[in-house]
Amino acid sequence: MPDFIAQWLDQNEIFTAMTIMEYWNGLVNTVQLVFLSLVIGLVFAIPLAILRTSKNPLVSGPVWLYTYLFRGTPLLIQLYIIYYGIAQIPGIQETFWWEIFREPFYPALLAFALNTCAYTTEIIRGAIVSTPAGEIEAAKAYGMNWWLRMRRIVLPSAARRAVQAYSNEVIFMLHSSAIASVVTIVDLTGAARNIYSRFYAPFDAFIFVALLYMALTFILVFAFRKLENHLLRHQRPVGS
Amino acid sequence: MLDLKGYGPELLDGAVVTIELAFLSLILALTLGLIGASSKLSGNRLAKAIATFYTTVVRGIPDLVMMLLFYYGGQVMVNMLSDFLWDAYEIDFFFQFDPFISGVVTIGLIFGAYMTETFRGAFLAVETGQIEAARAYGFTRWHTFRRIMFPQMLRHALPGIGNNWQVLLKTTALVSIIGLTDMVRVAEEAAKAERMPFHFFIPVAAVYLILTAGSELFIKWLNKRANVGVVQGG
């Protein structure tokens, strides 16, 4: 081991069991927040993307407006509006919703889910629109109705085209989730900020957390590459 | 009319700060992107390795974490440098590392990595025949770059630059977290003081929306201009 690392480890007062536990709790919060918002976002994005491809402007218009507003403004402002705004809704403090939204976790989850849902809707819409016309014609020729066609042909084929862009969105969401720390959630970044202010050690606190985020990012990249290989395995050249 | 409770001028100043920040970061990002793409495509192994390391690291770290690292770490570095200079040469040197500088540096570095990938793809899209022709005419390497590669690459890079710019613009909101008085910061203070979050945040969101919508139109126009001579299939 190089001398300077040994020396650094010797003088290490920052990375004790206590702070490691703090980082661990932050990691749990970050993963929960990102995972839940992605799942909620995806579940709502699929029907919204189908509505967005509708020819009727009264159906596709509102969805377009929603995605336009949420993609055109910073997530930080959306978070502030929801976090500070919910308490201002008249009468909410008397209902059971207040019990839920008093914690910063749920306003942040709502903001993140709405934001990622808007981006995911556009990704899926793009994939649906680029479905080859022949696939739809073939499905019609087999007498499939609209619902069956969507479920069996259009959506699975769109999923293959969307997975690459969606993996970028997932990583983007992981990185955006760092702003949860500004509404007092102790996520990974929040833990790093606490540890920084306790020891006044910016490099140790933030470089360590950056490495953790990088590890998470690479795990996601790897998982999505596996998924992509799985979804596109019929396109693999013969003999490889 | 919208009543901003006397925060109007401050919000306007904040908007100017946001736009300045965005443009300076864009310039830094474009410069870094060009350097990064050139080194990625160069034959030099060291340059290639450095550029690859840069883009990989930057894309793995959240923007906010990097901003906090540069802001708090930057001050510590300046302090250390200042102490060192005083001890060694008795030079009195000190400056406050302000949020604006760390914002520009961080956003520039982050989007420099994205621009590197954009420019790399654009350079590769220039036909090799063009470069061979330039060489056949006896152009030097610099000349080929300036007269042949760069102008032809721009057309392919424009959509990517546009996308990055849209994301960059929204990322500038983060600098309010490290204390820069941009419009988000002013709106936050006003919203807290007046207890009217919707009243202050929605106009700020609208300004961002106008900026992104405006740049979308501008990029579309630029794209059309850049592709005037290109026959598009369809």
Interface residues (C-beta under 8 A of the other chain):
Chain A: L69 G72 T73 P74 L75 L76 I77 Q78 Y80 I81 Y84 G85 Q88 I171 L174 H175 S176 S177 A178 I179 S181 V182 T189 A192 R193 Y196 P202 F203 F206 I207 V209 A210 Y213 M214 T217 F218
Chain B: V57 R59 G60 I61 P62 D63 L64 V65 M66 L68 L69 Y72 G73 V76 K170 T171 T172 A173 L174 S176 I177 V184 A187 E188 A191 K192 R195 M196 P197 F198 F201 I202 V204 A205 Y208 L209 T212 A213
